[in-house]
């Protein structure tokens, strides 16, 4: 993890932010780590927030598959009554 000091924020803030997009960055004050800058994805992973999930039609969990099929059935019914 790269380290920068608080005064570095005034001089090279662009470099610090660009680095933080690649890897977490530590900001130090008087030689002690005080802050960490990291991407939103990394932060959410650390918090354990749910990530988006993608399923195919045949490998989706039963509840997802059922919801999908219900939605498709409703679309088909609507398209048959519109035509």
C-alpha positions in Angstrom: 0.0 0.0 0.0 1.5 3.4 -1.0 1.8 6.0 1.6 1.5 9.8 1.3 1.6 12.5 3.9 -1.1 15.1 4.5 1.1 17.8 3.0 1.4 15.6 -0.1 -2.3 16.2 -0.7 -1.6 19.8 -1.5 1.3 19.0 -3.9 0.4 15.7 -5.6 -3.4 15.2 -5.0 -3.9 14.0 -8.6 -1.2 11.3 -8.2 -2.7 10.2 -4.9 -6.2 9.9 -6.3 -5.0 8.1 -9.4 -3.0 5.6 -7.2 -6.1 5.1 -5.0 -8.0 3.9 -8.1 -5.4 1.1 -8.5 -4.7 0.2 -4.8 -5.5 1.6 -1.4 -3.5 4.6 -0.3 -2.5 5.5 3.3 -2.3 9.1 4.3 0.0 9.8 7.2 0.2 12.7 9.6 3.4 13.2 11.7 4.5 9.7 10.6 1.4 7.9 11.8 -1.2 6.4 9.5 -4.4 8.4 9.8 -6.6 7.8 6.7 -7.0 5.2 3.9 -8.3 6.1 0.5 -9.8 3.2 -1.5 -12.3 2.5 -4.2 -16.0 2.1 -3.6 -15.9 -1.5 -4.7 -13.2 -2.3 -2.2 -15.1 -0.4 0.6 -18.3 -2.3 -0.2 -16.5 -5.6 -0.2 -15.0 -4.8 3.2 -18.4 -3.9 4.6 -19.8 -7.1 3.2 -22.4 -5.4 1.1 -24.1 -7.5 -1.6 -22.4 -7.5 -5.0 -24.4 -7.7 -8.2 -25.0 -11.3 -9.3 -25.5 -12.6 -12.8 -27.3 -15.8 -13.7 -28.1 -17.6 -16.9 -31.6 -18.8 -17.5 -30.8 -22.4 -16.5 -28.4 -21.8 -13.6 -30.4 -19.2 -11.7 -31.7 -20.1 -8.2 -35.3 -21.2 -8.2 -36.7 -18.0 -6.8 -34.9 -15.9 -9.4 -35.9 -18.3 -12.2 -39.6 -18.2 -11.0 -39.6 -14.3 -10.9 -38.0 -14.2 -14.3 -40.5 -16.6 -15.8 -43.4 -14.7 -14.2 -42.2 -11.5 -15.7 -41.8 -13.1 -19.2 -45.3 -14.5 -19.0 -46.7 -11.1 -18.1 -44.9 -9.5 -21.1 -46.2 -12.2 -23.4 -49.8 -11.7 -22.1 -49.5 -8.0 -22.6 -48.1 -8.3 -26.1 -51.0 -10.7 -27.1 -53.6 -8.3 -25.8 -52.1 -5.3 -27.6 -51.9 -7.0 -31.0 
